[in-house]
Amino acid sequence: MSSPPPPADRHTDQPDRARHDWIVGHRRADRRAAAAGVHAWDVTVDCHRRLRGPYTGVGTMLRTIVPQAWALAPELVAAHLPAILCAAPELEPLIGSPPGTLTEHAPPGERTRWYSRLRTRRISHHLVEFLNEAARLRAEGELALCFDTVHEADHTDQEFLAIALRRADPERVRLSAASQAPDGSDLVPELAEALGRYAARTDAPARRPEEQGPDSGRENERENEHGLVRAFIDSDGTTDDPEEIEAYSRARKADPASVAALHRARAAELEASGEVSWTLGAIPYHLRDAAEPAYSAWPAYVAAEKYCMDVGFYRAQLELLDEMELLLRDAPEDRDRGADHHVLIRRGQVLALLDRPEEAMASYIRGLAETKVPGEAMALHYYLGMLYTRFHRPEHKDHMIAKAHLNTSVALASQLADPGDRAFYTVFMGNGLALAELHLGRLAEALDLVDAGLARLDRELGDAKHRLHRSVLRANRAQVLMALGRGSEALADFDELVRIDPYYNEYYFDRGNARYQVGDLDGAQADYERALALGPMFPELFHNRGEAKAAAGDPMGAIREFRRALDLEPDARESRIALAEVLLEAGAEQEALRVAEEGLGTHPEDPRLLCLLGQAALAAGDVDRATGALDRALAADGTLYQALAVRAAVHYESGRFDDAVADLDRALAVAGSDDPDLLFNRGYAHEAAGRPAAAVEDYTRALELPGADSETLISRRRECRARLSVQ
C-alpha cells in the first residue's frame, strides 16, 4: 500500500480578503490533486489554447453552466447573449442568437469595419456579470470554478481570469487558476498581478507515479506503446505526461504514416462534432501534423485566422499567422504568391489593431518591397496612410505623409478594371483621405470627400451593395458635421444610422454624445441606456452617463456612474478625475482624497490627480499636504492653471496674499483667455492685500465675461469703491 501524498503547501501571506485560489505545480495531475484538496469545484476545465483556441477554458465552463441557467432563468442568459456566444458559439442552438449588426451580416468581401482590441475585455466584463447572477440560481448560493493549464491559455482566457478575480462577487463566485511558475512569469502580467492580490497560492507537491489516479491519464488502454501514442493524440497534443510524449516522439520517427492516420482520424472526429471552437485549435493542429507536406493544412489555418479576425481574437490570429508563415516555407515554389501577400497584409492589420504600429509598418513596407501587383500596392499604401494619421503614437503621426500614401491609394484604385471595384475602392481610399484631412483641420475638404463617396456609391452601385461601408461613411460624416458645429445635420445622420443598423450599440453611444453636446441631456441618457442594453459594456459608456448626470444636476447619479466606470477599469483616469471633482463639489473631501490617492498609486506623477489631491487636502484643512501635492503637480506640468488657482487658495488661507496674486497672474496667462473665477479670486487677493483699486479692476473685467457671478462681483466692487472713496 502506498503512503499518502504530502499535503499541498498553502501560502497564508495573502491578505485576509483573498477569496480565490492559485494552484502552482509543474504537472497537470499534481495541480488537479492540489485543487481538489483546497475546495470542491463545481466545474474544472483545461485552458490549453491548442484545444479550442480563444476562450478554451471560459467556453468549456459556459457550455457546462449556461444550460442550467437557461433552464432556470432564460432572461438572465438572454441579457448576456452576445458575450456568451462569443466565448461559446456552440450554445447557439440552445439559447438562440441576438439580432445581428451590419458588421456581422456583411457579405464576404464587404467587411470594412473591425472590432476594437478591447472587445474581449468588454466580453469578459459581461461574463463576470453573468457569473455573479448565475451563482444566485444555485441552491448553495455559490459557484466554484477551477481553471487549469492557465499558463498555456490564450490571452482571452487569461484576460477573463484577471478581470474575474478582481470583479467577481466574492460571496458567490470562487475561482481557481492553476499554472506552473510560482512567480507568475508564465502568465500575462495583468493575471499574475491579480493572482498575487486576490488569490491564496497553493504549491502542489509532485506526486509519485503510483499515487497518480485517473486524472493523470493512466487508463488501462495506455499500458502499451500504441495506447500511449493514442492518448497523446486524444489529448490534442496538450498532455504533459512524459511517457505519452516520449512514446509519440518514437512513433513519429518509426511509423510516421500510422501517426498521421491517427491525426487525421482525430481531426475527422472533431469536425464531425460540428463545434466551431475546435476549428480554432485542435483541428488545424491535427491536419498540419497529418499532412505531407504540412502546407496541405493551409485552408484550415486560413479559415481559423479569418474567424479570429472577424470576431476580434487578434492575439490568437497573430499566432495563427506565425504558423501560416511556417507553412509557407513548406509550400511548393510554383504556388500562388497571394498567400504570402495575405500573411503580410493581415499581420500588419492585426498589429495595428493591437496598438503595435511600428511592427505593422515593417510588415507593410516589406509587402511594398515585394509586390508588383497594383491592387496589393493600393491596399498597402492605404494601410500605411492609416498608420500615420490614426494608429501611430502622437510623436510619430504625420498627416501629410498619410496624405501622400492615401492619395497614392486613391490613384491606384481609380485604375482598377472592374467598374464596381473601381467605384468602391476609390470611395474607400477616399474615406481614409478624409480622415487625414480632418486631422489636419481641413473640415470642409473632409466633408466634401465623404459626401462625394456616398453619392458615388449610390449612383454606381445601387442600394444593395456595401451597406456596411455606407454606414461607416455616414458615421464619419456625422462626426465631421459635429466638428463644424452643424449639430442638427449630424443628428439626422445618427438617426439614419440607428435606423439601418439598430443593434450596433456604438451608434447609440455616438448619438448620445452628439445629443449631450447640443444640450439634449435626456436624449443623451436615453441613447446611453440603449447602448448599454445592447452591449457589450465599456467604461466610456458609464463615464459619459456620469457627465450627463452631472450636467443635469444629479451629482449622486454622476458619482454612481463614475464608480461603475472605475469598477470596470480602475485605470480609467478620466473617470477617476471626474469622480474626485464631483465628490469635492458634493463636500465629500475625504472620499475625494481616497479616490485621488488610488489613482496616484498607479500614476504617481499625474499632474491632474496631484492637483485634485491638493484641492481635497485643502478642503480637509491639511494645508501642508495640499501645498506639497500642488507643488508636485506644477513641477510635472507648469501650465496646469487649475493647480495654480488652487495653490493660490492655499497661499490666501495662509495669509500670503502676494504669492496668491502671483499664482493667479500665471494662471490667467496660461489659461489663454480671461476667466471670471480666476479674476474674482485675484481681485479678492488684491483686496486682502490692501489694493482695492486693483481689486476693482479685476472685478470689472470679470463682470464683462459670461458665467460671472454678477451679484457677488458687484457687491465686492461696491465695497472696494467705498474703501477707495474713504481713502
Beta strands, then each sheet from edge to edge (+ up, - down):
strand 1: 9-10
strand 2: 20-24
strand 3: 43-46
strand 4: 143-148
strand 5: 173-179
strand 6: 199-203
sheet 1: 1+ 6- 2- 5- 4- 3-
end
